[in-house]
Amino acid sequence: MSFVRDFQGLSRTQRHAFVASFLGWTLDSLDFFLLIFCVKAIASDFGTKPSDVMSAVFLTQAFRPVGAVIFGMLADRYGRRPILIVNILSFSVIEAACAFAPSLSVLLVLRALFGIAMGGEWGVGAALAFETLPREGRGTFSGILQEGYAFGSILASTAYALLFAGVHWHGFALPGIGWRGLFLVGASPALLVLYVQTLVQESPVWLEGRKHRKVHKAGPQISGQLLNFLPTFLFLVLLMTAFMSFSHGTQDVYPTFLSVQMKLRPETVGLIGVLYGFGSIGGGIVFGALSEKWGRKRAIIAAALLSIPVIPLYAYGHSAWMLGAGAVLMQFMVQGAWGVVPAYLTELSPAPVRATAPGLAYQLGGLVTSWNGKAQALVAEHWGTYPPVLAITVVVVALTLALLASLGREAKGAEMHHT
């Protein structure tokens, strides 16, 4: 209800900026998760192991910092809106190209390029949103914005459940389109460009900053700000490393675990993905709103620590229902912590690099943990079982994230100045 009230209080310009940023991250996430759900099928098609296909996830994450730098710097120089358009077109075209990959090697190259495009969207979209939105309710909006990632996973889960193998129900038959067809579906975000082009306006903070820089030539002042920001930036990279390990460590191999070890059908795996996607959205909303009362740090710490008691259901459940319940609760906590991230990183970053620094810290964290999914798959294949790998990952990263968050600076309600 807090979100509904806050959203109704926005101007038309603010609503369009928020919706564009949310949808951009949602559709970027859709394209990422389509591959996650198709690991087993791709491995079978190319005659290789799931761990080999997980190299695509590694390459996507490894190249995301490149995109954060390229698109972030362009957005800081030329504006958030035009670069967001270019960014959306980029990852949509690359996703479509993946459908025609003739070999795993070609697919890996395309997923590296997709990583560059994916790496730019978050920082540019967050800067556009939070430089346009009011300070009040920023934590709630942060929770919703970050859960565009979860909503994208829901769309990917739904597409996988309904379209991958097809549906046969009471005489109704919908033929399957396989993993290549799903990648073509993943090109649909290109349509979002029409919305951004026609209804979204440029960030008022960026426009004011451009005017100020032209009049006052604030180069030395900006350089000083960035130098002072460096220790905070390095801390944010460490924090985002823990965050990335928390999300990817609980998500990336989970569908493979359900398919390979638990031998669940594609529609069941897809349904569980949809359910834990809704759990993620709930967690982001709840802890994002709580961060307005508790502060950003306390909300992150609480969500991280509450994930540990969920491990028995999440990793050791003996039925699809138990595993589904565990996955929902796990992602409620994981994405609850994540829901605070967009506001927290944006509040801590100075205006001249607000489209670059948060996104770069975010994606560098992803780079450090880019081997996570492949490493989990390799260890699980070596041990012959997935649950201990999932359980150990949750304990280690949850405790690490809580510790790092406790060492950070609180920045709830910081003003979004243009310099």
VEXMARVO-708042 format. One line per field, with one value per residue (C-alpha): residue in one letter; chain; x, y, z; residue number from 1. Coordinates in steps of 0.05 Angstrom, whole numbers, plus 32768, in hexadecimal, padded with zeros to 4 digits. Layout:
BEGIN
r c(a:...)
c c(A:...)
X c(X:...)
Y c(Y:...)
Z c(Z:...)
k c(NUM:...)
REM end
This chain:
BEGIN
r c(m:s:f:v:r:d:f:q:g:l:s:r:t:q:r:h:a:f:v:a:s:f:l:g:w:t:l:d:s:l:d:f:f:l:l:i:f:c:v:k:a:i:a:s:d:f:g:t:k:p:s:d:v:m:s:a:v:f:l:t:q:a:f:r:p:v:g:a:v:i:f:g:m:l:a:d:r:y:g:r:r:p:i:l:i:v:n:i:l:s:f:s:v:i:e:a:a:c:a:f:a:p:s:l:s:v:l:l:v:l:r:a:l:f:g:i:a:m:g:g:e:w:g:v:g:a:a:l:a:f:e:t:l:p:r:e:g:r:g:t:f:s:g:i:l:q:e:g:y:a:f:g:s:i:l:a:s:t:a:y:a:l:l:f:a:g:v:h:w:h:g:f:a:l:p:g:i:g:w:r:g:l:f:l:v:g:a:s:p:a:l:l:v:l:y:v:q:t:l:v:q:e:s:p:v:w:l:e:g:r:k:h:r:k:v:h:k:a:g:p:q:i:s:g:q:l:l:n:f:l:p:t:f:l:f:l:v:l:l:m:t:a:f:m:s:f:s:h:g:t:q:d:v:y:p:t:f:l:s:v:q:m:k:l:r:p:e:t:v:g:l:i:g:v:l:y:g:f:g:s:i:g:g:g:i:v:f:g:a:l:s:e:k:w:g:r:k:r:a:i:i:a:a:a:l:l:s:i:p:v:i:p:l:y:a:y:g:h:s:a:w:m:l:g:a:g:a:v:l:m:q:f:m:v:q:g:a:w:g:v:v:p:a:y:l:t:e:l:s:p:a:p:v:r:a:t:a:p:g:l:a:y:q:l:g:g:l:v:t:s:w:n:g:k:a:q:a:l:v:a:e:h:w:g:t:y:p:p:v:l:a:i:t:v:v:v:v:a:l:t:l:a:l:l:a:s:l:g:r:e:a:k:g:a:e:m:h:h:t)
c c(A:A:A:A:A:A:A:A:A:A:A:A:A:A:A:A:A:A:A:A:A:A:A:A:A:A:A:A:A:A:A:A:A:A:A:A:A:A:A:A:A:A:A:A:A:A:A:A:A:A:A:A:A:A:A:A:A:A:A:A:A:A:A:A:A:A:A:A:A:A:A:A:A:A:A:A:A:A:A:A:A:A:A:A:A:A:A:A:A:A:A:A:A:A:A:A:A:A:A:A:A:A:A:A:A:A:A:A:A:A:A:A:A:A:A:A:A:A:A:A:A:A:A:A:A:A:A:A:A:A:A:A:A:A:A:A:A:A:A:A:A:A:A:A:A:A:A:A:A:A:A:A:A:A:A:A:A:A:A:A:A:A:A:A:A:A:A:A:A:A:A:A:A:A:A:A:A:A:A:A:A:A:A:A:A:A:A:A:A:A:A:A:A:A:A:A:A:A:A:A:A:A:A:A:A:A:A:A:A:A:A:A:A:A:A:A:A:A:A:A:A:A:A:A:A:A:A:A:A:A:A:A:A:A:A:A:A:A:A:A:A:A:A:A:A:A:A:A:A:A:A:A:A:A:A:A:A:A:A:A:A:A:A:A:A:A:A:A:A:A:A:A:A:A:A:A:A:A:A:A:A:A:A:A:A:A:A:A:A:A:A:A:A:A:A:A:A:A:A:A:A:A:A:A:A:A:A:A:A:A:A:A:A:A:A:A:A:A:A:A:A:A:A:A:A:A:A:A:A:A:A:A:A:A:A:A:A:A:A:A:A:A:A:A:A:A:A:A:A:A:A:A:A:A:A:A:A:A:A:A:A:A:A:A:A:A:A:A:A:A:A:A:A:A:A:A:A:A:A:A:A:A:A:A:A:A:A:A:A:A:A:A:A:A:A:A:A:A:A:A:A:A:A:A:A:A:A:A:A:A:A:A:A:A:A:A:A:A:A)
X c(8000:803B:8052:800C:8007:804D:8043:8001:8025:8057:8051:8047:8090:80A7:8079:8092:80DB:80CF:80A7:80DC:8114:80EC:80DA:8121:813C:8103:810E:8159:814E:811E:8154:8187:815B:8143:8189:8189:814A:8165:81A9:8196:8177:81B1:81E3:81BC:81B6:8201:8215:8238:822E:8204:8244:825F:8220:8225:8263:8231:8219:8261:826F:8230:8243:828C:827D:8247:827A:8290:8248:8242:827E:826B:8221:822A:825E:8233:81F6:821D:8234:81F9:81BD:819A:815F:8183:81B6:817F:815F:81A1:81AC:8168:8170:81B5:81A1:8162:8187:81BD:8188:8168:81AB:81B5:817A:81A4:81E5:8201:822E:823C:827A:8250:821C:8252:826B:8224:8218:8257:823C:81F9:821F:8238:81F2:81D5:820B:81F6:81AB:81A9:81D4:81B4:816E:817A:8198:815D:812B:8148:815C:8114:80EF:80E3:810C:80CE:80C1:8103:810E:80CB:80D9:811D:80FE:80CE:8103:8135:80FE:80F8:812F:8100:80C6:80F4:8102:80B7:80AD:80E7:80CA:8085:80A1:80C9:808E:805D:8088:80C6:80A5:805F:801E:7FEB:7FAC:7F67:7F6F:7F92:7FD8:800C:804C:808F:80C1:8100:8139:8145:80FD:8102:813D:8114:80DD:8115:811E:80DB:80FA:810B:80C2:80D0:80F8:80B7:809F:80E0:80E5:809E:808E:80CE:80F1:813A:8151:8147:8185:81AF:8192:81A0:81E6:81F5:81DE:8208:8247:8241:8239:826A:829C:829C:82D3:8302:82C6:82AE:82F4:82F7:82B4:82C9:830B:82E5:82B3:82E9:82EA:829E:82A0:82D2:82A5:8269:828F:829A:8252:8238:8266:8242:81FE:820D:8223:81E2:81B5:81DB:81F0:81A8:818B:81B9:81BF:817C:8154:818B:8187:813C:8142:8180:817F:8136:8120:80E5:80C1:80CD:8087:8093:80D7:80B8:807F:80B1:80D6:8097:8086:80CB:80C9:808B:80AE:80E7:80B9:8098:80DB:80F2:80B3:80B3:80FC:80FF:80C7:80E6:8127:8100:80F4:8131:8165:8186:81BA:818B:815B:8194:81B0:816C:815B:819F:819F:8156:816A:8192:8157:8137:816F:814E:8111:8137:816F:8156:810C:80F3:80BA:80AB:807E:80B3:80E8:80B8:80A8:80F2:8103:80CC:80E4:812D:8121:80F4:8131:8165:813E:8128:8170:8179:813C:8164:819D:8186:8176:81B4:81E6:81C7:81C4:820E:8225:8234:820C:8245:824D:8208:81FA:8240:8256:821A:8215:8260:8263:8227:8246:828D:826D:8250:8295:82B4:827E:8276:8291:825D:822A:825D:8283:8243:8232:8278:8279:8234:8249:8288:8262:8227:81F5:81DE:81BF:8201:821B:81DC:81DB:8225:821D:81E2:8205:8246:822A:81F2:8222:8254:821F:8204:824B:825B:8219:8226:8267:8248:822F:81E4:81CB:817F:815D:819C:818D:8198:81C2:81D8:8221)
Y c(8000:802E:8025:8033:8073:8089:8078:809E:80DB:80DC:810C:80EF:80FC:80D7:809C:8093:8096:8062:8034:8038:8027:7FEE:7FD0:7FD8:7FAF:7F7D:7F6E:7F6C:7F38:7F11:7F09:7EF3:7EBF:7EA0:7E82:7E6C:7E42:7E25:7E0C:7DC3:7DC9:7DF0:7DBE:7D85:7DA8:7DB6:7D73:7D8F:7D94:7DC8:7DE3:7DF4:7E1B:7E3F:7E60:7E8C:7EA6:7EB3:7EDA:7F04:7F17:7F21:7F54:7F7A:7FAB:7FBE:7FD1:7FF7:8022:802D:803B:805E:808F:809D:80A9:80D8:80FF:80FD:80F0:80B5:80AF:80A7:8076:804D:8046:8030:7FFF:7FDD:7FD6:7FB7:7F7F:7F70:7F66:7F3B:7F10:7F03:7EF1:7EBB:7E95:7E88:7E73:7E37:7E20:7E29:7E53:7E85:7E87:7E96:7ED1:7EEC:7EE6:7F0D:7F44:7F3F:7F49:7F8C:7FA2:7F87:7FA9:7FEE:7FEB:7FEA:8027:8052:803E:8049:808E:80A3:808A:80A5:80E8:80F0:80D3:80FA:80EA:80D2:8088:807C:803B:8020:8033:8013:7FD2:7FD2:7FE8:7FB1:7F7D:7F8B:7F56:7F25:7F37:7F28:7EE4:7ED8:7EE8:7EB9:7E82:7E8B:7E8A:7E4C:7E28:7E38:7E3D:7E12:7DCD:7DE5:7DDA:7DA2:7DAC:7D8F:7D88:7DCC:7DC7:7DFE:7DE6:7DF2:7E22:7E0A:7E34:7E57:7E6E:7E88:7EB4:7ED2:7EE1:7F03:7F37:7F57:7F8C:7FB4:7FCA:7FF0:8022:803F:804E:806E:8097:80B3:80BA:80BD:80FE:810B:810C:8152:814A:8139:8175:81A4:8187:8193:81DB:81E5:81C7:81F4:8233:8225:81F5:81C8:8199:81A0:819C:815C:813D:814A:812A:80EC:80E6:80EA:80B6:8082:805F:805B:803F:8008:7FF5:7FF2:7FC1:7F93:7F9A:7F8B:7F4E:7F32:7F46:7F25:7EE5:7EE7:7EEB:7EC3:7E90:7E81:7E87:7E73:7E28:7E1F:7E0F:7DDE:7DBE:7DB7:7D99:7D6E:7D54:7D5A:7D47:7D76:7D84:7DC6:7DE0:7DD1:7DF3:7E2E:7E31:7E31:7E69:7E92:7E87:7E9B:7ED7:7EF0:7EE1:7F0C:7F46:7F41:7F42:7F7F:7FA6:7F93:7FA0:7FDC:7FFC:7FE6:8009:804B:803D:8014:8032:8010:7FE9:7FC9:7FB2:7F90:7F6E:7F54:7F36:7F16:7EF3:7EDB:7EB3:7E81:7E5F:7E52:7E23:7DE1:7DED:7E10:7DDD:7D9D:7D9C:7D56:7D6C:7DA1:7DC4:7DC7:7DDF:7E12:7E2D:7E30:7E54:7E87:7E96:7E97:7EC9:7EF3:7EFE:7F02:7F35:7F57:7F69:7F7B:7FA9:7FDC:7FDE:800F:8046:8038:803A:8076:809D:8090:80A6:80EE:810A:810E:80C2:80AC:8084:8066:8059:8032:8007:7FFC:7FE7:7FBA:7F99:7F93:7F6C:7F40:7F39:7F21:7EEC:7EDC:7E95:7E88:7E62:7E39:7E29:7E12:7DE6:7DC8:7DBA:7D9B:7D6F:7D5A:7D4B:7D2D:7D58:7DA1:7DAD:7DB5:7DE6:7E10:7E0E:7E21:7E5A:7E78:7E75:7E94:7ECC:7EDF:7EE8:7F0D:7F3C:7F4B:7F5B:7F89:7FAE:7FBB:7FDE:800D:8055:8063:8092:808E:80CC:80EC:8125:811A:8159:8168:8170)
Z c(8000:800D:7FC6:7FA9:7FD1:7FBE:7F75:7F72:7F8D:7F53:7F18:7ED3:7EC2:7F01:7EF3:7EAC:7EC3:7EF8:7ECB:7E94:7EC4:7EE2:7E9F:7E85:7EBE:7EBA:7E71:7E79:7EB0:7E83:7E4F:7E83:7EA5:7E64:7E5E:7EA7:7E9C:7E5B:7E73:7E71:7E2B:7E0E:7E2B:7E0B:7DC8:7DC4:7DE3:7E20:7E6C:7E92:7EB2:7E6C:7E5C:7E9E:7E80:7E5C:7E9F:7EB4:7E74:7E7C:7EC2:7EB1:7E7A:7E9F:7EBE:7E77:7E67:7EA8:7E96:7E4D:7E55:7E98:7E7E:7E40:7E6D:7E9A:7E5D:7E2D:7E5B:7E7A:7E49:7E05:7E20:7E40:7DFB:7DDB:7E14:7E0E:7DC3:7DCD:7DFC:7DD4:7D92:7DB3:7DD4:7D91:7D73:7DA9:7D8A:7D4C:7D6E:7D47:7D7F:7DC9:7DB8:7D91:7DC8:7DFB:7DD2:7DCB:7E16:7E23:7DF6:7E1A:7E5B:7E42:7E31:7E71:7E9A:7E83:7E91:7EDD:7EEB:7EB4:7EC8:7F12:7F06:7EDB:7F0F:7F4F:7F31:7F1C:7F59:7F9A:7FD8:7FFE:7FF4:7FD1:7FF7:7FE0:7F98:7F9E:7FB3:7F78:7F46:7F59:7F56:7F0C:7F0D:7F30:7F02:7EC7:7EE6:7EEC:7EA2:7E90:7EBD:7E9E:7E57:7E67:7E87:7E4F:7E10:7E17:7E12:7E02:7E28:7E21:7E4B:7E41:7DF6:7DEE:7DD2:7DCE:7DAA:7DCB:7DAE:7DD1:7DEB:7DA8:7DA5:7DEC:7DD8:7DA0:7DD3:7DFB:7DC4:7DD7:7E05:7DC6:7DC7:7E09:7DE1:7DC4:7E0B:7E21:7DE1:7DE5:7E2F:7E5A:7E67:7E78:7EC0:7EDD:7F08:7ECB:7EA4:7EDD:7EE5:7E9B:7EA1:7EE0:7EC1:7E84:7EAF:7EE7:7EC6:7F03:7EED:7F2B:7F5A:7F39:7F3B:7F86:7F91:7F6B:7F92:7FD4:7FBA:7FAA:7FEE:7FED:7FA7:7FBB:7FF5:7FC6:7F99:7FD5:7FEB:7FA5:7FA1:7FDD:7FC0:7F7D:7FA0:7FC8:7F8C:7F57:7F8B:7F9C:7F55:7F1C:7F27:7F4A:7F0B:7EF7:7F3C:7F35:7EEF:7EF5:7F3C:7F50:7F09:7F09:7EC7:7EA2:7EB3:7EFD:7EFC:7ED9:7F0C:7F46:7F22:7F1D:7F66:7F80:7F51:7F75:7FB7:7F9F:7F8E:7FD2:7FF5:7FCD:7FDE:8028:8037:8009:8031:8073:805E:8062:80AC:80C0:8092:8056:807F:80B1:807A:8054:8092:80A8:8064:805C:80A0:8099:805B:8084:80A7:8063:804B:8060:8034:7FFC:7FF2:8013:8006:7FF2:7FC4:7F90:7FC2:7FF9:7FC8:7FAB:7FF1:8002:7FC1:7FCD:8014:7FFF:7FC7:7FF4:8021:7FE9:7FC1:8000:800C:7FC3:7FC4:7FEB:7FB9:7F84:7FB7:7FE1:7FA9:7F88:7FCA:7FD6:7F90:7F7A:7F3F:7F0B:7F0C:7F24:7EE4:7EE5:7F2D:7F49:7F0A:7F08:7F51:7F45:7F09:7F25:7F5E:7F28:7F08:7F48:7F50:7F06:7F10:7F46:7F1C:7EF6:7F36:7F58:7F1D:7F1B:7F66:7F63:7F29:7F4F:7F90:7F6A:7F90:7F92:7FD8:7FFF:7FCA:7FD0:801C:8025:7FF4:801A:805E:8046:801C:804C:8086:805A:8040:8085:809E:8064:8069:80B3:80A1:806E:8074:807A:8043:8048:802C:800D:7FDD:7F93:7F83:7F3C:7F51)
k c(1:2:3:4:5:6:7:8:9:10:11:12:13:14:15:16:17:18:19:20:21:22:23:24:25:26:27:28:29:30:31:32:33:34:35:36:37:38:39:40:41:42:43:44:45:46:47:48:49:50:51:52:53:54:55:56:57:58:59:60:61:62:63:64:65:66:67:68:69:70:71:72:73:74:75:76:77:78:79:80:81:82:83:84:85:86:87:88:89:90:91:92:93:94:95:96:97:98:99:100:101:102:103:104:105:106:107:108:109:110:111:112:113:114:115:116:117:118:119:120:121:122:123:124:125:126:127:128:129:130:131:132:133:134:135:136:137:138:139:140:141:142:143:144:145:146:147:148:149:150:151:152:153:154:155:156:157:158:159:160:161:162:163:164:165:166:167:168:169:170:171:172:173:174:175:176:177:178:179:180:181:182:183:184:185:186:187:188:189:190:191:192:193:194:195:196:197:198:199:200:201:202:203:204:205:206:207:208:209:210:211:212:213:214:215:216:217:218:219:220:221:222:223:224:225:226:227:228:229:230:231:232:233:234:235:236:237:238:239:240:241:242:243:244:245:246:247:248:249:250:251:252:253:254:255:256:257:258:259:260:261:262:263:264:265:266:267:268:269:270:271:272:273:274:275:276:277:278:279:280:281:282:283:284:285:286:287:288:289:290:291:292:293:294:295:296:297:298:299:300:301:302:303:304:305:306:307:308:309:310:311:312:313:314:315:316:317:318:319:320:321:322:323:324:325:326:327:328:329:330:331:332:333:334:335:336:337:338:339:340:341:342:343:344:345:346:347:348:349:350:351:352:353:354:355:356:357:358:359:360:361:362:363:364:365:366:367:368:369:370:371:372:373:374:375:376:377:378:379:380:381:382:383:384:385:386:387:388:389:390:391:392:393:394:395:396:397:398:399:400:401:402:403:404:405:406:407:408:409:410:411:412:413:414:415:416:417:418:419)
REM end
